[in-house]
Amino acid sequence: MTDTVTKNQDLLRHVVMSTSEVFATMLDMKVALEGVSVTGDSTAMNAGLLATIGIAGPVSGSGSICLSKSFGCKIASRFLMSEYADVNDEVLDAIAELTNMIIGGVKTALEDKLGPMGLSIPTVIFGESYLARRPSVSERMILSFRCEDNPEERFTVLICLVSERQDRSYLRELAAFHARLA
């Protein structure tokens, strides 16, 4: 296990718990963690759906869910109790809300230890091929899940949180990053 994974066991536990609870409660689906990886690369390429939510407070960053178009339609169908064969506004809204529930659960669990935090409104990206880029100020942890009752269905939860410490400020680093772009 990498140092990042080892020192973030509490965060990882909260992500797994929140993801499992939301899938079980809202979708009647059991999910299992397949693996955890860490990357410093701030670029994600995908074909399908990416929903992301910003987190701000004693730690800042984002949480995201990445899944295929077909799995997104299956999830929305279960969540909204209607059949969706193609991605439309309802599917995008369902994925946004599920992401909000999962990352919101993580935020709530972390607040007990870290203090109050806020969440942004979810953003959902859908496409056949896209590139999502975040400022590279920290490593991202990628948790890979599979559905136990449908093992070919897989998705990932990405989490990137940076502590707002006196010796290191995410906002200062972000401002410096933007200054380099100018």
C-alpha positions as CSV (number, residue, x, y, z in Angstrom):
1,M,0.0,0.0,0.0
2,T,1.2,3.5,-0.8
3,D,1.8,6.1,1.9
4,T,-1.2,8.1,0.7
5,V,-3.5,5.1,1.1
6,T,-2.0,4.1,4.5
7,K,-2.4,7.6,6.0
8,N,-5.9,8.0,4.6
9,Q,-7.5,4.8,5.9
10,D,-10.2,6.7,7.7
11,L,-11.2,8.6,4.6
12,L,-11.2,5.4,2.5
13,R,-13.4,3.7,5.1
14,H,-15.9,6.5,5.0
15,V,-15.9,6.4,1.1
16,V,-16.6,2.7,1.1
17,M,-19.2,2.9,3.8
18,S,-21.1,5.8,2.2
19,T,-20.9,4.2,-1.3
20,S,-22.2,0.9,0.0
21,E,-25.0,2.4,2.1
22,V,-26.3,4.6,-0.8
23,F,-26.2,1.7,-3.3
24,A,-27.9,-0.6,-0.8
25,T,-30.5,1.9,0.4
26,M,-31.4,3.8,-2.8
27,L,-30.8,1.1,-5.4
28,D,-31.1,-2.2,-3.5
29,M,-27.6,-3.1,-4.9
30,K,-24.6,-4.5,-3.1
31,V,-21.3,-3.2,-4.2
32,A,-17.8,-4.5,-3.3
33,L,-14.5,-2.6,-3.3
34,E,-12.2,-4.1,-5.9
35,G,-9.1,-1.9,-5.4
36,V,-7.6,1.4,-4.4
37,S,-5.0,3.3,-6.4
38,V,-3.4,6.7,-6.1
39,T,-2.4,9.0,-8.9
40,G,-0.8,12.4,-9.1
41,D,-2.2,12.8,-12.6
42,S,-5.0,15.3,-12.5
43,T,-6.4,14.3,-15.9
44,A,-9.1,11.7,-16.3
45,M,-10.1,10.4,-19.7
46,N,-13.3,8.4,-19.9
47,A,-16.3,7.5,-22.0
48,G,-19.5,7.7,-20.1
49,L,-20.6,9.7,-17.1
50,L,-18.6,11.7,-14.6
51,A,-20.3,13.4,-11.7
52,T,-18.2,15.6,-9.5
53,I,-18.8,17.7,-6.3
54,G,-16.5,20.2,-4.7
55,I,-15.7,20.1,-0.9
56,A,-14.6,23.1,1.1
57,G,-13.8,23.6,4.8
58,P,-10.9,22.3,6.9
59,V,-10.1,20.2,3.9
60,S,-10.8,21.2,0.3
61,G,-11.0,19.2,-2.9
62,S,-13.6,17.1,-4.8
63,G,-15.3,13.8,-5.0
64,S,-16.4,12.2,-8.2
65,I,-18.2,9.1,-9.5
66,C,-17.2,7.7,-13.0
67,L,-19.4,5.0,-14.7
68,S,-20.4,3.8,-18.1
69,K,-23.4,5.1,-20.0
70,S,-25.2,1.8,-19.7
71,F,-24.6,1.5,-16.0
72,G,-25.7,5.1,-15.5
73,C,-29.0,4.2,-17.3
74,K,-29.5,1.1,-15.1
75,I,-28.8,3.1,-11.9
76,A,-31.2,5.9,-12.9
77,S,-33.9,3.3,-13.9
78,R,-33.7,1.7,-10.4
79,F,-33.4,5.1,-8.6
80,L,-36.3,6.7,-10.4
81,M,-38.4,3.5,-11.0
82,S,-38.7,4.1,-14.7
83,E,-36.9,2.6,-17.7
84,Y,-34.0,4.6,-19.3
85,A,-32.3,3.1,-22.3
86,D,-30.4,6.3,-23.2
87,V,-28.8,9.1,-21.2
88,N,-31.2,12.1,-20.8
89,D,-31.8,14.9,-18.3
90,E,-33.4,12.4,-15.8
91,V,-30.4,10.1,-15.9
92,L,-28.0,13.0,-15.5
93,D,-30.0,14.3,-12.5
94,A,-30.2,10.8,-10.9
95,I,-26.4,10.4,-11.2
96,A,-25.9,13.9,-9.8
97,E,-28.1,13.1,-6.8
98,L,-26.5,9.7,-6.1
99,T,-23.1,11.4,-6.2
100,N,-24.4,14.1,-3.8
101,M,-25.6,11.4,-1.4
102,I,-22.3,9.5,-1.5
103,I,-19.9,12.4,-1.2
104,G,-22.4,14.1,1.3
105,G,-22.1,10.9,3.4
106,V,-18.3,11.2,3.4
107,K,-18.5,14.9,4.2
108,T,-20.8,14.2,7.2
109,A,-18.6,11.5,8.5
110,L,-15.5,13.7,8.2
111,E,-17.1,16.6,9.9
112,D,-17.2,14.8,13.2
113,K,-13.4,14.9,13.2
114,L,-12.6,18.0,11.1
115,G,-15.4,20.5,11.6
116,P,-18.0,21.9,9.3
117,M,-17.6,21.6,5.5
118,G,-19.6,22.6,2.5
119,L,-20.4,20.9,-0.8
120,S,-20.9,22.4,-4.2
121,I,-23.7,21.6,-6.6
122,P,-22.9,18.4,-8.5
123,T,-21.7,18.8,-12.1
124,V,-22.3,15.8,-14.5
125,I,-20.3,15.3,-17.7
126,F,-21.5,12.9,-20.4
127,G,-19.7,12.0,-23.6
128,E,-18.2,9.4,-25.7
129,S,-14.7,10.8,-25.1
130,Y,-13.8,13.6,-22.8
131,L,-10.9,14.9,-20.7
132,A,-11.5,16.2,-17.2
133,R,-8.7,18.1,-15.6
134,R,-8.2,19.4,-12.1
135,P,-5.4,21.5,-10.7
136,S,-2.6,19.1,-9.7
137,V,-2.1,20.1,-6.1
138,S,-2.6,16.7,-4.5
139,E,-2.9,13.0,-5.2
140,R,-6.2,11.5,-6.1
141,M,-7.3,8.2,-4.6
142,I,-9.3,6.1,-7.0
143,L,-11.6,3.4,-5.4
144,S,-12.8,0.8,-7.9
145,F,-16.1,-0.9,-7.1
146,R,-18.1,-3.7,-8.8
147,C,-21.8,-4.7,-8.2
148,E,-22.0,-8.0,-6.4
149,D,-25.2,-9.1,-8.2
150,N,-23.9,-7.9,-11.6
151,P,-20.1,-8.3,-11.6
152,E,-19.6,-6.8,-15.0
153,E,-21.0,-3.5,-13.8
154,R,-18.1,-1.4,-12.4
155,F,-17.6,2.2,-11.4
156,T,-15.0,4.3,-9.6
157,V,-15.1,6.9,-6.9
158,L,-12.4,9.5,-7.0
159,I,-11.5,11.5,-4.0
160,C,-9.0,14.3,-3.7
161,L,-8.8,16.3,-0.4
162,V,-6.1,18.8,0.6
163,S,-5.7,20.0,4.2
164,E,-6.0,23.7,4.8
165,R,-2.9,24.0,7.1
166,Q,-1.0,27.1,7.8
167,D,2.1,25.8,6.1
168,R,0.1,24.7,3.0
169,S,-3.0,26.3,1.6
170,Y,-5.0,24.8,-1.3
171,L,-6.4,28.2,-2.2
172,R,-2.9,29.7,-2.3
173,E,-1.7,26.8,-4.5
174,L,-4.7,27.2,-6.7
175,A,-4.1,31.0,-7.1
176,A,-0.4,30.3,-7.9
177,F,-1.5,27.7,-10.5
178,H,-3.9,30.2,-12.2
179,A,-1.1,32.9,-12.1
180,R,1.2,30.5,-14.1
181,L,-1.6,30.2,-16.7
182,A,-1.8,33.9,-17.2
